[in-house]
Amino acid sequence: MPDGLDALPLGERPRGRTLLTADWLLAHQDGGHVFHKRGELVIEGRDILYAGPRFPGEVDRRIDFGAALVSPGLIDLDALSDLDTYSLVLDNQPGWQRGRIWPDTYAARGPYEMYSPEELAFQKKFSFATLLLNGITTALPIASLYYREWAETVAEFDAAADAAAQLGLRVFLGPAYRSGGTVVDDVGQFHMRFDEARGFAGLAGAADFIRRRAGDAGGLINGLLAPDRVETNTAALMRATMDLAGELDVPVRLHMAQGKLETDTMARLHGCTAAEWLVGLGAFNRRLIAPHGTHATETDLDLYATHGVTLAHSPLVSARMGSVLKSFASIRARGVNIGMATDTAPPDMWMNMLSGLIACRIAEGRPDAAFSAQFFEAATLGGARALNRPDLGRLQAGAKADIAVFRLDDPHMVPTVDPITTLVLGGNGKVTEAVFVDGRLSMRRGQVAGMDMAAARAQAQAQFEGLVAKYPDRSWKHPPVDQLFRPAFPIL
């Protein structure tokens, strides 16, 4: 009979008390993370009963992971929940010519859904599973609206809630909505087109979804209001969003200060930056989670600190588009709460922590500008603060049993002195051994409860290729696919 981790049924919450131990335990004490060598973590039901040195009580089972770190599960404030289409334009620039902005010819013909309802449901479930593979236990999903008819739908989020419940992932969900979008004309000029009624219809649908589904699956399903990008929303819609967030007691995630197109558009439409505009609307407060901040001004960053807005930092995505936060260290020193986000596939938080650490040290021009521990704190405690959930992002008695176990003996990694530093500098999501969410074993050695990952990966590839075939419809001048996306080297 199997023992230890293999004895636990995947996708189930073990009965009684389960003790987890390893060479390293990262527990929480006196407001911060602390290491225990050969520490012990005891979970019972949905919660953590004990985290510290040797547990004095009786347990039903012991699982020893050996050369590993037992860690709080990671919190992803901007977790990609579709198949990453930015990979198509990474080396095919400019991206706006290749489906990243609608041409007005496509908008005039009538945008359409490029995925079927079944494909939309699949991509969320597949993406949720990859989050678990990477040690992420709490996620705020994000998806592209470029290939959508307009915005996300309530139906697909009902399917997303069902998928999260089946897989065992803690999520903050709400369909993204918007009042407008950018289009590009035949001469390459950008324009905004607004339809405020559609924005308010999206807000109403999101409110209905949250009222029906928040609290499902024993609390795994939580509400989130997700107006898409700051420049795509009108003042009336933003005020209504923040009013509703207060009524429903949910966070709001709004992409802002993320690029030149946005900052130019905000200056043209409103004569100010995104942060200044939102402050004027009374819509800049502690409920707001704001990816990405790379184009925020010094004045903007002071407003983040003053009004308690969380900055969701996704350094890998920003860096590959040629921008960095200026800087993680200086913004943190202002008192701004920073959480981490992946916003790409694979959703490797360790890779993002390393990218952020490197970007910060380059931006500041000194090796002591920031340290691995600060990025790990952002990926756990910073996310928990953003969500107003002191029961997440930490391993201590009374917190939710959201746990990730990361191997430290992978042959590709250097010997361990400090496991967090070692994982940031040389680890990746592939060393995730096991994930518990709400006390349930949701992932074990690459297996996810309720999903055949090999078959799902093949399905994702086929679905991605079907989407790529439709790209000429919504790309500027409508060139064929082989002109839109050229390979890194010629194919003979």
N, C-alpha and C positions, 0 to 999 in steps of 0.2 A: 504494500500500500504506500502511496506517496505521502511524504510528510512535509512539514514546513510550508513554504509558499505554495507548493504544488498541491497540497491537501485542501486549499481553500477553493471553493467553487468560484470560477470567474463570473463576475456580474452579480455576486451576492454579498450580503453583509454577514460576516461570520457571527455565530451566536456566542454569547458570553464575552469574556475578556480575552483580547489578543495582544500579546506582548511582541513588539518589534524591537530588534536591537541590531547594531552594526558597529564597525570600528568607530564611526562618528555619528552622533546625534546632534542636530541643531535645534535646541529647545528655545523657549522664550522666558525671560526672567527680567524683572525690574525695567520693563519697557523696551527691551532689545533682545536680539538673538544672542545666544551663548552656546558654545560647544560643550558636549560631554563626550569624552572618550569612553567607548563601550557603554554609552548611556542606554536607557530603556524607555520606550514609549508604549503606553497601554491605551488601547481604544476599546470602547464598549458602546455598542449601538452606533449612533451617528456622531458621537463626541469623543474627545480625548479625555481620558481619566487621569493620566499621569504622564509627565515628561521630565526626566532627570536622571540621577544615578540609579543604583539598583532599586527596583520596585519592591516594597516590603510585603505586598499582598499576594493572594493566590490568583492564578490566571488559568484559562482553559487551554491555551496553546502558546508556544514560543516560536518565533521565526527569527533566525539569525542570518542576516544578509552578508556578514563577513566584511570584506574590504569594500565598503559602500558608505554613503551618506544618507541618513534618514532625515528628510528635509520637509519644510512646509511645501505644499503644492504651490506652483507659480500662478500668478494672476496676470492675465493678458487683457489689457484695456482696449485693444483694437485688433481682434483676432480675425484673420481672414477666413471667411466662410464661403468662399467659392474657389474655382480653379484659377490660379494666379495668372491673369492675362498680361500683367506687366512684363513677364518674362519674354513676351513677344517683341517688346520695344526696347528692351535693355540695350541691345546693340543695333537696333533699327530706329534711328532718330531722324527728325524730331517725332516724338510720340504722337503729337496732335494730328499729324498727317496720317497716322496709322490706327485710327479707331478710337483714340483717346478723347477726341472732341467730335461731336456730330457735325457733319457737313449740312448746310441748310437745305441741300437737295434731298438728303435723307429725311430730315425733319419735315419737309414739305410733303413728301410722299406718305408720311405717317409711320413713325417708329413702331416696331413690333417686338414681341418677346422672342429672343433668339434661343431660349431654352423652353422645353415643355415643362408643365407643372411637376412631372415625375423627375425630370433632370434637375430642376431647382431644389427639390427635396433631397435628391441624392447628393448633390454637391455640398449641402450643409451637413448631412450626416457624415460624409467622407471627411470633410474638413474637421468636424468635431472629433472624429476618431484620431486624426493626426495630431490634434492638440494633446490628447491623452498620451499618445506615443512620446511626446516631448516633455512630459511632466507638468503640463498646464492643467490645473484643476478648476479654475474659474475663468470664464471668457465672456467678453462683450463682442459678439460677432460683427464683422464689417464685410460688405460685398460691393462690387462695382455696379454702378447704375448705367454704365455706357451701353451695355447690351440689353438693357431692359426697355420696355415700352415707355415707362416713365419712372416708376419707383418700385419698391418691394411691396408684396401683397400680404394680407393677413393669412391667406390660405397657406402660403409657403412657410409662414412662421408658426402656424399650428403644427405643420409637419416638422419644423425645426425643434419645437418644444417636445414633440413626441420622440424625436431622435435623441435629444439630450437626455431625456428620461430613460430611454432604452439603453444608451451607452453608459450612462452614469457620469455626466459632466455638469458642473454647476454653471449656469448661464444667466446673463442679463439680456433679455430679448425685447425687441420691438421693431416692426418693419420701418425701414428708412423712408422718409418722405421729403419732398421739396416743392418749392413754388416756381422754380425756373431752372434753366440750364444754359450752358454756353454752346453756341453754334458758330461755325466758321463759314464765311462766304467764299465765292469762287476766287477772289483775289487774296484770300488768306487773312481777312480781317475777322476778329472775334466780336460776337454780339451776345447779349443776354436776352432770352425769351422767357417771359413769365406767364404763369397761369395760376393765380393765387387760389382759385377754387380747388384745383387739384391738390395744392398743398394742404388746405384745410380738410379735404376729404381724407388725405393720408394721415393727418393728425387724429381725426375721428376714428379711423380704423385702428391706429396704434392704441388709442385709449380703450377701445373695445377689447382688443387682444389682451392688454394688461389686466383689465378688470376680470376677464374670464380665466386667464392662465396663470397669473402670478400666484405663487404658493404651491403649484402643482409639483408632483413627484417629491413630496416631503420637503419642499422648499428649494429644490434644485432650480426651478424655473422662477426667475425674478423679472420684474419689469424694467424697461429702458426706453426712453424717448430718444430717437435718433434722427433729428433733422440733418440732412446730408452734409452739405458744405455751407459755410457761412454765407458765401456770395449767392447761393441758390435759394435763400430764404428771405421773405419780406419781413419788415418790422412787425406787422400785425401777427404773422405766423410765429415769430420768435417770442413775442410777448405771450401769446396764447400757449406756446409750448412750456414756458417757464411757469406760468400760472397752473397748468395742468400737472406739471412735475411736482409742484407743492401739494396739490390736491391728492395725487396718487402716491406721494412720497417715494419718488423714483429718481435716479440720476438721469442727466441729459448728456449725450455725447455729440459733440459738434466739431467737425474738422475745420481748422482755422490756422492762419499764419503759416501755411505750408508751401507757398510758392508764389512766383512773380505774377502769374496770371490772376491769382486771387487778390493779391495786394493791389495790382493795377485796377482790377474790377471794382474793389471796394472804394478806392480813391475816386474812380469815375462816378460810381453810383451814389456814394455817401460823403465823399470828401474827407474820409478819415480811415483809420485802420479798423480791422475787425473788432479788436478789444475795445477801442474807443466807441465804436458804434453800439456794441452790446451794453457797455456801461451806460450810455445815454438812454437805452431802452429799459434799463433796470433788469437786464437779463444776464448779468455777469455775477455769479455767486457760487457758493460751495457745491451746488448740485452739478455744476458744469465740469465735464471732462473734455479736454481740448487737445486732440492730436493736431499738429506736430510741433509747432512753435519755432521752427527754424527761421521764419521770416518775421518774427515778432521784434518790435523795436524795444529799446531800453524802457521807454515809457510804458509800452504794452506789458512788459514783464513786471514792472512795478504794480500795474493794475492786477495782474494775476495774483501777486502776493497780497495785495490789499483786500481783494474780494474773495480770496480763498479758492480760486479756480485750480484744478489739477491739470498739469501738463502730462499728457500721455506720450512718452518718448519712444519712438521707433527708429533708432539710429541707423539700422541697416538699410531700410527703405530710403531714408533721407540721404544717406551717403551715396547710394548708387544713383541718385538723381542729382548729385553734385552739391548737396548742402549739408551743413552740420548745425547742431544746436550751439548757440554762442553764449554761454556754454553750460553743460550740465552742472559744473561746479559753481559757476557764478549765479545761476538761477536757483540752485539749491541753497546757496548762501543768502539769497534774498528772502528765504522762507517759503518759497513756492513748493507745494507738494508735487512730487514727480512720481508717476507710476510708469511701468514699462509696457510696451506693446510690440508685437511682431509685425502685423499688417502685411504678411507675405507668406509664401510657402517655400520651403518647409517652415513651420512656426517654431523655430529653434531659438529659445530665449537665451541660451548660453551664447550663441553666436551674436545675438543682439547686445548682450552685456559686454562682450569683447569689443564689438564695433563701437559701442558708446564710450567705453573706456579709452580706446585709441583716439576717437574723434575728439574727446574732451581734452586729452593731453596735447594733441596737436593744436587745438583751438587756443589753449592756454599757453602753449609753448613750454611746458614743464612737466616732468614725470610725476610730481606729487600733487597734480591738480585734482585727481580723483582716484578712488581705489575700488577694487572689486566688490568689497563689502557694501559700498554705497549703492552700486547698481543692483546687487542682490536684494538689499533693503527696498529699493524701488519696485522690484519685481514681486515683492511679497507685502511688506507693510505699507508701502506707498499705494499699491492697488487697493488694499483693505481700507485705508483712509479715504480714498476717492469714493468708495462704495458705502462708506459709513458702516463698515462691517468689522468691528473689533474681534469677531470670532473667526476671521479668516486670516491667512498669511502668517500664521504662527503656530507653533506646537506648544501648547500649555493646557493645563486642566481647564475644561469648560469650552475650549475652542472646538470648532467642527473638525472632524477627523478627515481633513483634506491633506494628503501626504504623498510625497514623491520620493522614491528611492533611486539614487544615482550611483552607478558602479564607479569605483575608483581604481579597479585593477584591469581596465581595458588596456590591451598591449599597445595601443596607439597613444596612450597618455603617459606623461612623465610621472615618476614616483611622487607620492603625496606628502607634502608638509602641512599645508592648510587646505582642506578640501574645497572651500569656496574659491580661493585663488587658483587652485589647480583646475577646477572645472571651468572657470571663466577663461583662463588662458589656454587651456588645451582640451576642454571637454566639448560635447555637443549633445543634442537631444537623443542621439542614438545610444547613449549610456544609461538611459532611463530603464530601470529594472522592473519597477512596479509603481502603480498609482492607485491610491485609495481616495475616493470622493464620498464624503458624508458617511464614512465608515465602510463603504462598499469597495470591493476589489474591482476596479474598472479596467485596468490594464496590467498584463503580466507578460514580460519578455516579448513584446511586439504583438501580443494577442489582445484584441479589444472585445469586450463583451458585446455580443450581438452583431458582429461584423467580420466577414472573411476579408482580411486586408489585401491579400493577393488578388482576389477577384475584384475587389473594389478599385484597386489601382488600375487594373486593366479597363474597367468600366470608365474610370476617370479619364484615361488616355483617349478612349474612343469618343467620349463626350466632348473633350477639349478639341479634338480634331474636327468634330462637327461644327463647333462654334467658330473655329478659325476659318472654315470654308465660307462663312457668312460675312467675314470682315469687310470684303469689298463694298457691301451695301452701305456701311456706315463709316467708310474711310474717305477722306478728302480726294476728290477727282475719281474715286472708285477704280483704282488700279487692281489688277488681278493679284491673287495671294502671293504668287512667286515674286512679284515686285514689291509687295508690302513687307515681306519678311524674308530677308536673304540670310542664308546660313553663314556661320563664322568663316568657313572656307568653301570653295566651290565643290559641288557634288558631281563627280564624274560618272 
